[in-house]
Amino acid sequence: MRTLILGIFIALILPHLCEGQDGVGIGTVSPDSSSILEIESTEKGILIPRLSTTEMLTIASPADGLMVYNTTINSLIFMLMEDGHR
């Protein structure tokens, strides 16, 4: 009987726990529906990976839009592949 009640409880509650998991919010309980990630803060920023040019060039098959901070040239870099070249 106990197992049956637990099974019913899980079956009824689990769908509600998974509902609305389209985006992740950090510092917000309701991320914008058009975003996969929304970070909200009035005192802090985000810190993305910091790599030298040499380290950055060792990334195998970087995805278009991959973002890193290049410490050699002190610049934010977005990886874009054009004709198979970076």
N, C-alpha and C positions, 0 to 999 in steps of 0.2 A: 504494500500500500504506500509506504514511504517513497519507494522508487517511482511509483506511478505519479504521485503528487509532484515530486521533483521534476519528472519528465514533462508534465503539463506546464509547470511553472517556467521551465526553460523554453518550451515551445512558444509560450505566450509572451515572454519578456525578450528573448533574443532578437526577434525581428525589430523591436523598438530600439534596442541598443545599437543596431547596425544602421538604422534609418538616419538619413541625413549625413552620411559619411562621405559626401562628395568632395569636401575640402577640409583642410586642417587650419585651425586658428591658434595662434600663439599670442596671448594677451587679449584675445577676443573670444567670445563664446559663439559668435555668429559670423564666420567668414563670408565674404561676398560670394555669391553663387557662381560668378564667372571665374573665380580663382581656385587653384588647387591648394595654394598656401597663402595665408594672409598673416602678416606679422604686424602687431600694433604696439607701439611704445612711444612715450613722450620723453624718455630719458636714455634710450639705447638704440643701437643700430644693429645691422647684421655684419658678420665677419665671414667672408668667403675665403676659399683656399688661396694661400699666397705662395707663388712659385717663381723661381728664377726662369729666365728664357730657356736655359738648358733643361731644367726639370719639366717645363711646360711642353717642350718638343718631344719628350719621351712618352707622352700620353698616347697610347695606341688607339687609333680610330676615334678621335674625339667627336662627340655628337655635336651637330649644328646647334649653336646657342649655348654651348658649355661656357661657363663664366669662371675666370680666375683673375687674381690680381697679380700682375707681373712685377716682381720686386726689382728686376734689372732695369726696367724703364719706368717704374713707378706709374703704371697704367692699368686700368681695368680692361681686360681682354675678353671679347666674345668670339668663340671659335666658329668660323664659317668655312665650309668646304666649297671651293670653286674649282671645277674641273679636276677634282682629286687633289688639289693643293691647298695648304693652309694660307 
